[in-house]
Amino acid sequence: MKDGNPVFSKMTSVRAFDSDTMTVEGTIHRTAILLTLLGASALWTYGMALQDAMPFMVGGLIGGLILALVTIFSPTSAPFTSPFYALAEGLVLGGISKMADLEYPGIALQAVMGTGGVLAAMLALYRFRVIRVTEKFILGVIAATFGICMIYLTHLILALFGIQLPVVESNSGWGIAFSVAVIVVAALNLTIDFHSIEEGVENGAPKYMEWYGAFGLLVTLVWLYMEVLRLLRKLKD
């Protein structure tokens, strides 16, 4: 893959056949719509009792995965699938945030603010070319992201047998350092997302790729929020 986020692997290969092409402004508007849908959905499950929210969380998890795969393999479906993906992810994040807040009141809002702060910082660093997204940079972020995926996959498999990787869940120094490293990698993926959207605009990608770009950015932001929330829980522990 050319880019760290698999959603953007087709961005530079798709071109429009008419004048109605992808724009940065259009992608920003689509991203705002998806974030609004995700937030509304999250607030809905957040306001429920946990036992009532659990079926919606499970449904959102399964539905979100299916919708993500459909969108990745069929970018033309993004205008239809990405809003439903945002709603599905909101169901999951709302429930998870509620569980975190019951344990540590106010932690979910802190995670939202932290995620927004990272997004703003990475956008500024990319905009002013403090961070330059080169081929070597992309390959390095891809390698780091793949390594994290392998660690989480191993953790998931071991958890089925009642075993946990201390570095993933532990609030020790190593566990906190791991979470910080994951957040850094997720943040760097944001710059690759910005770069991919910019390339799509420069290459004259068709209009529906605005939804595809917004969807890809949302995938990274959901991951980033989860990691910020995990780090805050470790720090409070």
Number of C-alpha atoms within 10 A of each C-alpha: 12 16 21 27 22 14 24 26 14 19 23 18 11 14 17 15 10 10 10 12 20 25 19 16 10 18 24 16 14 21 23 14 16 24 21 16 20 26 18 17 20 25 18 15 24 22 13 14 12 16 9 12 20 17 13 18 23 15 15 22 18 15 16 23 15 13 20 22 12 16 23 19 12 13 22 17 17 25 19 13 22 27 22 20 26 28 23 26 26 31 29 26 26 26 27 21 23 24 16 18 16 12 11 14 12 13 21 25 13 14 22 17 14 17 23 15 12 22 17 12 13 20 17 14 14 19 14 10 10 10 15 15 17 11 10 9 16 21 15 14 21 22 13 17 19 13 12 16 12 12 14 14 12 13 18 15 12 13 12 9 8 8 11 16 15 12 17 17 17 16 21 14 11 13 19 21 15 19 23 16 15 20 22 16 19 24 23 23 24 26 24 25 25 20 19 25 27 18 15 26 22 14 17 20 25 21 21 20 30 27 29 29 30 26 30 25 25 23 19 18 21 18 15 27 22 18 21 24 23 21 23 20 20 17 13 9 10
